[in-house]
Amino acid sequence: MIQRIKLHELLVSLLGTRNVYFQPPESIKLSYPCIVYKRSTGDTQFANDTPYTFRVRYQITYIDKNPDSEMIEKLANLPMCTYDRHFTSDNLNHDIFNIYF
């Protein structure tokens, strides 16, 4: 959980607002631009058939009205982060990233 809090604070500092949401319920009204993230999967490394490291992968969704936001490049430049895809829904641009943190 400590790592998730660190990731949360990193995303808040990159975005410059508190519009960062971890697995928000549908009842929350999002303010844009925003970042929504959730736990996705994990990666376990083994040595001698014993796990010695485990990292959680989070899926980060950046949502903005602006299709050319600078945030896309900022997120793409984070260590262990990969750009996955883009889609548009309700006139909002969604950019999906995966990050091991």
N, C-alpha and C positions, 0 to 999 in steps of 0.2 A: 504494500500500500504506500510505503514511503516513496517508491519510485514513481507511482502514479501521481502523487502530489507534486513531485519535482517536475514531471512532464506537464502537469496542469499549469504550474507557475511559469514554465518556459513558454508555453503557448500563450498565456496571458501577456507576458512581456513582449512576445513577437507581434501579437495583434494590437497591443496598446490599449485594450479595453478589457473589461471583465466578461465579455460576451463569449466565454468558453464554457462549454457544457459537457459533462461526462454522463453518458447514457441518460439524457433527459427524458422524463415521462412526456407523453403526448399533451398533458395539461399545461405544460410550460410554453409560453409564447416567446419565441426566439426573437432577438434583436439582431439586425444585420448591419454590417458583416459580422459573421460569427464562425466559431469552430465548434464542431460537435465531434466527440471522439468516444470510442468504446474499445474494450478488450476484444481482440480478434482471435489470436491463437498464441502458441508459444514455441520456442525452439530449445530443445535439450541437446547438449553436446555430451558424448560419452567417451570414457577412457576405461579400458579393461572391463567393458560391459557394465560400468557404473556411471550414473549421471554425475557430472562435475560442474556444469553450468546450465542455467536455465534463464531464458530471457522471454519476457512477454512482448507480443506484438500487438500494437494498437492500430486501429483504423481511424484516421483523421479525415474529417470532411470539412473543407473550407467552403462556406456559403456566402455569396456576395452578388449584388446586382451588377457589379463591374466585372466583365469577362477578362479584363487585362490587369487585374490587381497585382501589385508588387508582392503580396503575401504568397502567391504561388511559388515564386522563386525563393523566398525566404524559407518556406517549408521544405522545398525540394533540396535545399542546401544543408538541412540538418543531418548530422551523422546518423547512419543506419536507417535513412528514410528514402523510400522510393515512391515515385509518382505512379498511380495506378490508372486512373481514368477521369474523364470529364463528362458531365451531363447537365442538361438544363431542365428544370422543373418549376412551374409557376413563375416563369420569368426570372428565376434565380439560377446562378451558375454554381454548380457543385463540383469541386475538385477533390478527388480521393487520393489519400496518401497512406502508406503503411510504414510504421516505424517500430523498430525494436528498441525498447527503452528499459 
